[in-house]
Amino acid sequence: MSVSGYIGRCIKEGTQVSVFNVTWGGLLAAPGHIFFYVLLKYGFQMPYENFALRLAASVLALFAIFFVRLESPLAKKLFPFYWHGSLIFILPFIFTFLLLKNNFHELWLYWEIFMIFVLILFVPNWLMLFVDLLAGMAAGVLGFVLTTPDALLRPDFDIPAYLTVVVVTVIAGYLFSYSNRRGQVAQEKNAALQALAGSIAHEMRNPLGQVKLNLDIIEDQLPAGEYRDAEALRRTSGELCTVLDRLYQHVAWGQIAVKRGSQIINMILDEVREKPVDTSNFIHSSAAIATRKAIDEYGFESSAEREKIVFDDRQDFMFRVNETMYLFVLFNLIKNALYFLESCPGKKIFITLESGDEQNRVIVKDTGPGIASEYLDRLFDPYFTAGRKGGTGLGLSYCKRVMRAFGGDITCDSVEGEYTEFTLTFPVVSEEALKAAHEVLVNKNRALFEGKRFLVVDDKAEDRELVCRALLPFGVELEQAGNGEEALRCLLSADFDLVIMNLSMPVLDGYEATELIRSGEAGREISHLPVIAYTEQPVSVAEGRSRKAGMQGVITKPCADDELVRVVAGVLEEVHGLDLNRMRDLRVLVADDSSVNRTVISALLEKYGMTTMQAVNGTKVIEMVNDGDFDLVLMDIGMPELNGLEATRRIRASADERVASLPVIGISGESDEELISEALRAGMTDYVTKPVDMRLLLEKISGVV
């Protein structure tokens, strides 16, 4: 930057004026000068005081309060000049002039230092500070000379020592003020980011919620795609079956993307709000399985993009991570690599696992254009981007924070024109730590599993044994079947609490067997039995069709024992907390200012036998609950006219006990703990965030009605 450019920047920075500062400065200076005139002249009996100067300073200060509020362009243009002229007159000119008039009286020596501190507070740039200070002091000296004939000063203080104090005061005062301003700016920026992040999260969650709810509707409308009737099978072309499979796959990809998007929004909000990473939900997992899941769930734009990934999992290892955070790190690295490989056809991305004695590594290396050496040291700095248009610079800095929360780190090595290599390091997990974690999992879920009977269905005996071996420590009774027909016979001959069923089996596969169970054709008594899919198919392929068939969860092969247990425990807890029969014929009022949200949520609730009505805002809710007979209100918090919180307070304050006790479940795009607490204090019975997970919502409904 040129000297003239730097001076221009200093002037611009130094002439920035805060209405708040002008106001409190004026209110302090106006009475202050009059007060000190009286105090110094009559209290301390200073040799010299000047009421006219003090009065002029007070008038200038009061007029500044009025001047700064003028809206005309001319006033805004002239005010910085007026303000700095006033500061020069009110502070360094008057204080220096009176210091000299009082022949360096000890009290005025103190006031001169005080004046410097006050001036530092009002002038936010060092160059402008010195200009104002020196101009005022020079004017004070000139005023003294012009008004004092035969001026003769007899300073009786240590001038070098005093000047040293003044210089140190100026430097230290400015540095302190600068540090304080930087801290204040950082706090204001953080507060603004938090507010902005909350707003963005709300705005993002609303469309995400609509996408998710519409995907649920689409999935519900898709045919099962399996035909047990030979004639029906002949009537259906293979091409149509392929189209259905692709539709299910695309819907599942959409569902996964919405789920991950919602989780990433939460993570980014936590980052902006500087919430510490919660390590309590870290789990031990196979690096190969977690990395494979990241590759399967990444939203590649084409099969050609997918083929750029080369994954080597021969050196698998266990690590302790939050799966969503780990997937986010890999998503970010894959996304960046693919962006730079667009201009490099034929180049690849190699993801390699390396186990070691001291640390384990996941290496993500691309053979693209590389990164310039001058950028490498700043690559993980917040808001820094290197060559990518539209990037925010938040991704890699957050990756660094996540990896350190895992107890590891992320580093980058690159040679421009050859490659870029990111190395994720993880601490080695000991066998003792794995055993201890497994014991905790067993003890946590033993009561949930104990005494229950599970049926494991798979045409591969070795896969059945793997599942049984993982579940044996939990005190469950296990039986096995080799295909869907055998499974149905077993289910009719004995009582079971849960089925783990392979999807691809001869004779009768998992989809068909589950459809028979749900339809009641295999027996009404087992139509609500929970079924979990166990499959080699990717989640994106299996999830939609398995859910359509009536399954409650998906476990992909291969699967770590602890992961299998967590999925089974989740389904058992869900079934335990979910009573679909109790929800039939419930009268539900759905309140949301978005017609799409109201329509889609209502349609999904009606699928489970509930009757719904809709309200567009809180005022309408109050009218309808007073006039109608409802069992539950689903209330969006951010509605116009009367928001969900105030509407809930009015419901709770109703003199009609039927209305006052009505369960209210809040719905919002905000996941902030403070807002959730406020919602509960307002009287809401429970709370869910957008995008709405229908299973979670059904669980909440089952718990409050």
Secondary structure as the mmCIF struct_conf table of DSSP 4:
data_model
#
loop_
_struct_conf.conf_type_id
_struct_conf.id
_struct_conf.beg_label_comp_id
_struct_conf.beg_label_asym_id
_struct_conf.beg_label_seq_id
_struct_conf.end_label_comp_id
_struct_conf.end_label_asym_id
_struct_conf.end_label_seq_id
HELX_RH_AL_P HELX_RH_AL_P1 VAL A 3 GLY A 14
TURN_TY1_P TURN_TY1_P1 THR A 15 THR A 15
HELX_RH_AL_P HELX_RH_AL_P2 VAL A 19 VAL A 38
HELX_RH_PI_P HELX_RH_PI_P1 LEU A 39 GLY A 43
BEND BEND1 PHE A 44 PHE A 44
BEND BEND2 PRO A 47 PRO A 47
HELX_RH_AL_P HELX_RH_AL_P3 PHE A 51 PHE A 67
TURN_TY1_P TURN_TY1_P2 VAL A 68 ARG A 69
BEND BEND3 SER A 72 SER A 72
HELX_RH_AL_P HELX_RH_AL_P4 PRO A 73 ILE A 88
HELX_RH_PI_P HELX_RH_PI_P2 PHE A 89 PHE A 93
HELX_RH_AL_P HELX_RH_AL_P5 ILE A 94 LYS A 101
TURN_TY1_P TURN_TY1_P3 ASN A 102 ASN A 103
BEND BEND4 PHE A 104 PHE A 104
HELX_RH_AL_P HELX_RH_AL_P6 GLU A 106 PHE A 122
BEND BEND5 ASN A 125 ASN A 125
HELX_RH_AL_P HELX_RH_AL_P7 TRP A 126 THR A 147
BEND BEND6 THR A 148 THR A 148
TURN_TY1_P TURN_TY1_P4 PRO A 149 ASP A 150
BEND BEND7 PHE A 157 PHE A 157
HELX_RH_AL_P HELX_RH_AL_P8 ILE A 159 GLN A 221
BEND BEND8 LEU A 222 LEU A 222
BEND BEND9 ASP A 229 ASP A 229
HELX_RH_AL_P HELX_RH_AL_P9 ALA A 230 ARG A 235
BEND BEND10 THR A 236 THR A 236
HELX_RH_AL_P HELX_RH_AL_P10 GLY A 238 VAL A 272
TURN_TY1_P TURN_TY1_P5 ARG A 273 GLU A 274
HELX_LH_PP_P HELX_LH_PP_P1 LYS A 275 VAL A 277
HELX_RH_3T_P HELX_RH_3T_P1 THR A 279 ASN A 281
STRN STRN1 ILE A 283 SER A 286
HELX_RH_AL_P HELX_RH_AL_P11 ALA A 287 GLU A 297
BEND BEND11 TYR A 298 TYR A 298
BEND BEND12 GLU A 301 SER A 302
HELX_RH_AL_P HELX_RH_AL_P12 SER A 303 ARG A 306
TURN_TY1_P TURN_TY1_P6 GLU A 307 LYS A 308
STRN STRN2 ILE A 309 ASP A 312
TURN_TY1_P TURN_TY1_P7 ARG A 314 GLN A 315
STRN STRN3 MET A 318 VAL A 321
HELX_RH_AL_P HELX_RH_AL_P13 GLU A 323 LEU A 341
TURN_TY1_P TURN_TY1_P8 GLU A 342 SER A 343
BEND BEND13 CYS A 344 CYS A 344
TURN_TY1_P TURN_TY1_P9 PRO A 345 GLY A 346
STRN STRN4 ILE A 349 GLU A 354
BEND BEND14 ASP A 357 GLU A 358
STRN STRN5 GLN A 359 ASP A 366
BEND BEND15 GLY A 368 PRO A 369
HELX_RH_AL_P HELX_RH_AL_P14 SER A 373 LEU A 376
TURN_TY1_P TURN_TY1_P10 ASP A 377 PHE A 380
BEND BEND16 ASP A 381 ASP A 381
TURN_TY1_P TURN_TY1_P11 PRO A 382 TYR A 383
BEND BEND17 ALA A 386 GLY A 387
TURN_TY1_P TURN_TY1_P12 LYS A 389 GLY A 390
BEND BEND18 GLY A 393 GLY A 393
HELX_RH_AL_P HELX_RH_AL_P15 GLY A 395 ALA A 405
TURN_TY1_P TURN_TY1_P13 PHE A 406 GLY A 407
STRN STRN6 ASP A 409 VAL A 415
TURN_TY1_P TURN_TY1_P14 GLU A 416 GLU A 418
STRN STRN7 TYR A 419 PRO A 427
HELX_LH_PP_P HELX_LH_PP_P2 VAL A 428 SER A 430
HELX_RH_AL_P HELX_RH_AL_P16 GLU A 431 PHE A 449
TURN_TY1_P TURN_TY1_P15 GLU A 450 GLY A 451
STRN STRN8 ARG A 453 VAL A 457
BEND BEND19 ASP A 459 ASP A 459
HELX_RH_AL_P HELX_RH_AL_P17 ALA A 461 LEU A 471
HELX_RH_3T_P HELX_RH_3T_P2 LEU A 472 PHE A 474
TURN_TY1_P TURN_TY1_P16 GLY A 475 GLY A 475
STRN STRN9 GLU A 477 ALA A 481
BEND BEND20 GLY A 482 ASN A 483
HELX_RH_AL_P HELX_RH_AL_P18 GLY A 484 SER A 493
BEND BEND21 ALA A 494 ALA A 494
BEND BEND22 ASP A 497 ASP A 497
STRN STRN10 LEU A 498 ASN A 502
BEND BEND23 LEU A 503 SER A 504
BEND BEND24 PRO A 506 LEU A 508
HELX_RH_AL_P HELX_RH_AL_P19 GLY A 510 SER A 519
TURN_TY1_P TURN_TY1_P17 GLY A 520 ALA A 522
HELX_RH_3T_P HELX_RH_3T_P3 ARG A 524 ILE A 526
TURN_TY1_P TURN_TY1_P18 SER A 527 HIS A 528
STRN STRN11 VAL A 531 THR A 535
BEND BEND25 GLU A 536 GLN A 537
HELX_RH_AL_P HELX_RH_AL_P20 VAL A 539 ALA A 549
TURN_TY1_P TURN_TY1_P19 GLY A 550 GLY A 550
BEND BEND26 GLN A 552 GLN A 552
STRN STRN12 GLY A 553 THR A 556
BEND BEND27 LYS A 557 PRO A 558
HELX_RH_AL_P HELX_RH_AL_P21 ASP A 561 GLY A 577
HELX_RH_AL_P HELX_RH_AL_P22 LEU A 580 MET A 583
TURN_TY1_P TURN_TY1_P20 ARG A 584 ASP A 585
STRN STRN13 ARG A 587 ALA A 591
BEND BEND28 ASP A 593 ASP A 593
HELX_RH_AL_P HELX_RH_AL_P23 SER A 595 LYS A 607
TURN_TY1_P TURN_TY1_P21 TYR A 608 GLY A 609
STRN STRN14 THR A 611 ALA A 615
BEND BEND29 VAL A 616 ASN A 617
HELX_RH_AL_P HELX_RH_AL_P24 GLY A 618 ASP A 627
BEND BEND30 GLY A 628 GLY A 628
BEND BEND31 ASP A 631 ASP A 631
STRN STRN15 LEU A 632 ASP A 636
BEND BEND32 ILE A 637 GLY A 638
BEND BEND33 PRO A 640 LEU A 642
HELX_RH_AL_P HELX_RH_AL_P25 GLY A 644 ARG A 652
TURN_TY1_P TURN_TY1_P22 ALA A 653 ALA A 653
BEND BEND34 ALA A 655 ASP A 656
HELX_RH_AL_P HELX_RH_AL_P26 GLU A 657 ALA A 660
TURN_TY1_P TURN_TY1_P23 SER A 661 SER A 661
STRN STRN16 VAL A 664 SER A 668
BEND BEND35 GLY A 669 GLY A 669
HELX_RH_AL_P HELX_RH_AL_P27 GLU A 673 ALA A 682
TURN_TY1_P TURN_TY1_P24 GLY A 683 GLY A 683
BEND BEND36 THR A 685 THR A 685
STRN STRN17 ASP A 686 THR A 689
BEND BEND37 LYS A 690 PRO A 691
HELX_LH_PP_P HELX_LH_PP_P3 VAL A 692 VAL A 692
HELX_RH_AL_P HELX_RH_AL_P28 MET A 694 VAL A 704
#
